Amino acid sequence: MSDDPSSSRTQPGSGSRSWLERMFNGFASEPKSREELLDIIRGAANNKVVDQEVLSIMEGALDVANQQVREIMIPRSQMVSIKEDEKPADFLPRIIESGHSRFPVIGESSDDIKGILLAKDLLQLLVDGTETFCLEKLLRTANIIPESKRLNVLLREFREKRYHMALVIDEYGGISGLVTIEDVLEEIVGEIEDETDEDNEEFIRQVSDNDFILKALTPIEDFNAYFKTKFSDEEFDTIGGLVTQAFGHMPSRNEVTMLRGITFRVLYSDSRQIHLLRVTKKKKAKTKQPLD
């Protein structure tokens, strides 16, 4: 029998250990580029040293160092904001529909940022009511960052300064969007779904025997099935389109129209479309019982 160690029998698991050694040796030799580093990590995944999910997270973590805020931010046109002079009755439907936890508060324009409102800070309204409500007292400091900030730097700032949202400005100093810590983390670990994401599929919510909160994007077909109606979907796909046609203009909050005995009140709309409606059905008249 040969005494040469190289001819000794391979022990169980030595293949994976060998690959692990090769991976660490690769790190020890200091890969000269991101691609060289990724080749080592992908090789480890191919040889089952790390699984594909870990590989994906590693790739995402490396990617954020090369990405800028402008690549992932929520654009200004899609921001859900609150005006500093709005009353709770005006902005609460918007907050409820969005399902977000933080909202920019603006002054005369979208570039005039007054602060950030946390939805949880509005819970006091349940106790104190709206008579003594003061939006200004609830505002948190708004963090402003440039579009060019790298995501790895922003993530470090989120952690160190303990804030979760930042407003993004363009090269001229105007607000171009916003970004949250969740947006950055999703670039690393993938889509993060929560309970509000699941609720997004709920188009109709009953609030009393005859009243319902309704998303304007509710398909007419679903509306008909729920309310046992027969509205045509030949011209419009959603109930919002149908209601807008009935108004003959883009309605504002609290405007009301009636279609086939059903009342539609606008809870939230902007200059482009209706977002949220309150639907009230007529109460069924009680049938008089014949006298004996």
Disulfide bonds with the S-S distance in Angstrom:
none
